[in-house]
């Protein structure tokens, strides 16, 4: 009687693979309808995702075109026309970047029109959105502070300027934030705090135009304090 040969490791793997293929073929023959149905579902989902992406892209491009027209009206001083268009974009194209940008520009338009309560509301709304641009985020924080300053709420405005600078210390507007904070503290009659902010600017941004301006302001405030004492 011939001795039975043991299979090598390679032959075992090949045998296992062949067995697996056989099982797949058997399953496919007996569950073809279920498999086809699952494939159809996958294809439908893929088509839906592709369609949704194309729809979103088309909506974004359309909204950008309308936003450009609104921004042109804004620059021309046609604030009411721009605000109507911004509102339309925010309503019709929700979830797009253009709708988010329209919120910021609407706040800016309200500020330019002297409607500071409305500008504060929309600047805050922009800051609470999921879609925000870094540069517009800083400008929105500054816009809130400037709106408070225009309303005569100087201490609140100063603290808003400081908050904006603390959250974005490396932003190009950081020096202007400190100037704004010092100016508002001065308007609020808090001279010592104004000088403190000016000195912060001088030490943090030496040699800058804003630092030189701050030095002059400190000399003026200190001279005024000496005259008053």
C-alpha positions as CSV (number, residue, x, y, z in Angstrom):
1,X,0.0,0.0,0.0
2,X,1.4,3.4,-1.1
3,X,2.3,5.7,1.7
4,X,0.1,8.9,1.7
5,X,2.1,12.1,0.9
6,X,1.8,15.0,3.2
7,X,0.9,18.3,1.6
8,X,3.4,21.1,1.7
9,X,2.5,24.5,3.3
10,X,2.2,26.0,-0.1
11,X,-0.1,23.3,-1.3
12,X,-2.2,23.7,1.8
13,X,-2.6,27.4,1.1
14,X,-3.5,26.8,-2.5
15,X,-6.0,24.2,-1.4
16,X,-7.6,26.5,1.1
17,X,-7.8,29.3,-1.5
18,X,-9.5,26.9,-4.0
19,X,-11.9,25.9,-1.2
20,X,-12.7,29.6,-0.5
21,X,-13.3,30.3,-4.2
22,X,-15.6,27.3,-4.4
23,X,-17.6,28.6,-1.4
24,X,-17.9,32.1,-3.0
25,X,-19.1,30.5,-6.3
26,X,-21.6,28.3,-4.4
27,X,-22.9,31.3,-2.4
28,X,-23.2,33.5,-5.5
29,X,-25.2,30.8,-7.3
30,X,-27.7,30.5,-4.4
31,X,-27.9,34.1,-3.4
32,X,-27.5,35.9,-6.8
33,X,-30.6,38.0,-6.3
34,X,-29.5,39.2,-2.9
35,X,-26.0,40.1,-4.2
36,X,-27.4,41.9,-7.2
37,X,-29.8,43.8,-5.0
38,X,-26.9,44.8,-2.7
39,X,-24.9,46.0,-5.7
40,X,-27.8,48.0,-6.9
41,X,-28.1,49.7,-3.5
42,X,-24.4,50.5,-3.5
43,X,-24.6,51.9,-7.0
44,X,-27.6,54.0,-6.1
45,X,-25.8,55.4,-3.1
46,X,-22.7,56.2,-5.1
47,X,-24.8,57.9,-7.8
48,X,-26.6,59.9,-5.1
49,X,-23.4,61.0,-3.4
50,X,-21.9,62.1,-6.8
51,X,-25.1,63.9,-7.7
52,X,-25.2,65.7,-4.3
53,X,-21.6,66.7,-4.7
54,X,-22.2,68.2,-8.1
55,X,-25.4,69.9,-6.9
56,X,-23.5,71.4,-3.9
57,X,-20.7,72.6,-6.2
58,X,-23.1,74.1,-8.7
59,X,-25.0,75.9,-5.8
60,X,-21.7,77.2,-4.4
61,X,-20.6,78.6,-7.8
62,X,-24.1,80.2,-8.3
63,X,-24.0,81.7,-4.8
64,X,-20.5,83.1,-5.4
65,X,-21.7,85.0,-8.5
66,X,-24.6,86.5,-6.6
67,X,-22.4,87.3,-3.6
68,X,-20.0,89.2,-6.0
69,X,-22.9,91.4,-7.1
70,X,-24.0,92.1,-3.5
71,X,-20.4,93.0,-2.6
72,X,-20.3,95.4,-5.5
73,X,-23.5,97.1,-4.2
74,X,-21.9,97.3,-0.8
75,X,-18.8,99.0,-2.1
76,X,-21.0,101.5,-4.0
77,X,-22.8,102.4,-0.8
78,X,-26.0,100.7,-1.8
79,X,-26.4,99.1,1.6
80,X,-30.1,98.2,1.5
81,X,-29.7,96.5,-1.9
82,X,-26.6,94.6,-0.7
83,X,-28.4,93.5,2.5
84,X,-31.4,92.2,0.6
85,X,-29.1,90.1,-1.6
86,X,-27.1,88.8,1.4
87,X,-30.3,87.8,3.1
88,X,-31.3,85.9,0.0
89,X,-28.0,84.1,-0.2
90,X,-28.2,83.0,3.4
91,X,-31.7,81.7,3.0
92,X,-31.4,80.0,-0.4
93,X,-27.8,78.6,-0.2
94,X,-27.6,77.5,3.4
95,X,-24.6,75.3,4.2
96,X,-22.4,76.9,1.5
97,X,-19.3,79.0,2.1
98,X,-21.0,81.8,0.2
99,X,-23.9,81.8,2.7
100,X,-21.4,81.9,5.6
101,X,-19.5,84.8,3.9
102,X,-22.8,86.6,3.3
103,X,-23.4,86.6,7.0
104,X,-20.1,88.4,7.6
105,X,-20.6,90.9,4.8
106,X,-24.2,91.7,6.0
107,X,-22.8,92.5,9.4
108,X,-20.2,94.7,7.8
109,X,-22.9,96.5,5.7
110,X,-25.0,97.1,8.9
111,X,-21.9,98.6,10.5
112,X,-21.3,100.9,7.5
113,X,-25.0,101.9,7.6
114,X,-24.7,102.9,11.3
115,X,-26.9,100.1,12.5
116,X,-24.6,98.8,15.2
117,X,-27.0,96.6,17.1
118,X,-27.7,94.6,13.9
119,X,-24.0,94.4,13.1
120,X,-23.2,93.0,16.5
121,X,-25.9,90.4,16.1
122,X,-24.6,89.2,12.7
123,X,-21.0,89.3,13.6
124,X,-21.7,87.0,16.6
125,X,-23.8,84.8,14.3
126,X,-20.9,84.5,11.9
127,X,-18.6,83.6,14.8
128,X,-21.0,80.8,15.9
129,X,-21.1,79.2,12.4
130,X,-19.4,76.0,11.5
131,X,-17.9,77.5,8.3
132,X,-15.6,80.4,9.1
133,X,-12.5,81.9,7.4
134,X,-9.6,82.9,9.6
135,X,-9.3,86.4,8.3
136,X,-13.0,87.1,8.5
137,X,-13.1,85.6,12.0
138,X,-10.6,88.2,13.3
139,X,-12.4,90.9,11.4
140,X,-15.7,89.9,13.0
141,X,-14.2,90.1,16.5
142,X,-12.9,93.6,15.6
143,X,-16.3,94.5,14.1
144,X,-18.0,93.7,17.4
145,X,-15.5,95.9,19.3
146,X,-15.9,98.7,16.8
147,X,-19.7,98.5,17.0
148,X,-19.5,98.8,20.8
149,X,-17.2,101.7,20.4
150,X,-19.6,103.5,18.1
151,X,-22.4,102.9,20.6
152,X,-20.3,104.7,23.3
153,X,-19.7,101.4,25.2
154,X,-16.0,102.1,25.5
155,X,-15.0,99.7,28.3
156,X,-16.9,96.9,26.7
157,X,-15.3,97.8,23.4
158,X,-11.8,97.8,24.9
159,X,-12.3,94.4,26.4
160,X,-13.5,93.1,23.1
161,X,-10.4,94.4,21.3
162,X,-8.2,92.7,23.9
163,X,-10.1,89.4,23.6
164,X,-9.6,89.5,19.8
165,X,-5.9,90.1,20.2
166,X,-5.5,87.4,22.8
167,X,-7.3,84.8,20.6
168,X,-5.3,85.8,17.5
169,X,-1.9,87.3,18.7
170,X,-0.1,86.5,15.4
171,X,-2.8,88.1,13.1
172,X,-1.9,91.1,11.1
173,X,-4.6,93.1,12.9
174,X,-3.2,92.3,16.4
175,X,-1.4,95.7,16.7
176,X,-4.6,97.5,15.6
177,X,-6.5,95.6,18.2
178,X,-4.2,96.9,20.9
179,X,-4.5,100.5,19.6
180,X,-8.3,100.1,19.6
181,X,-8.3,98.8,23.2
182,X,-6.0,101.6,24.5
183,X,-8.1,104.2,22.6
184,X,-11.3,102.9,24.2
185,X,-9.9,102.7,27.7
186,X,-8.8,106.3,27.3
187,X,-12.3,107.3,26.1
188,X,-13.7,105.5,29.1
189,X,-11.5,107.6,31.4
190,X,-9.3,104.7,32.4
191,X,-5.9,106.3,31.6
192,X,-3.8,103.9,33.5
193,X,-5.2,100.9,31.6
194,X,-4.7,102.8,28.3
195,X,-1.1,103.3,29.1
196,X,-0.7,99.7,30.1
197,X,-2.1,98.5,26.7
198,X,0.1,101.0,24.9
199,X,3.2,99.7,26.7
200,X,2.2,96.2,25.8
201,X,2.1,97.2,22.2
202,X,5.5,98.9,22.4
203,X,7.2,95.9,24.0
204,X,5.5,93.2,21.9
205,X,5.9,94.9,18.5
206,X,9.0,97.1,18.8
207,X,9.9,99.2,15.8
208,X,6.5,99.0,14.2
209,X,4.5,102.0,13.1
210,X,1.9,101.2,15.7
211,X,4.5,101.0,18.5
212,X,5.8,104.5,17.5
213,X,2.3,105.8,17.6
214,X,1.8,104.2,21.0
215,X,4.9,105.9,22.4
216,X,3.5,109.3,21.4
217,X,0.2,108.5,23.1
218,X,1.9,107.4,26.3
219,X,4.0,110.7,26.4
220,X,0.8,112.7,25.9
221,X,-1.1,110.8,28.6
222,X,1.7,111.0,31.1
223,X,2.1,114.7,30.4
224,X,-1.6,115.2,30.9
225,X,-1.5,113.3,34.2
226,X,1.4,115.5,35.5
227,X,-0.5,118.6,34.6
228,X,-3.6,117.3,36.4
229,X,-1.7,116.4,39.6
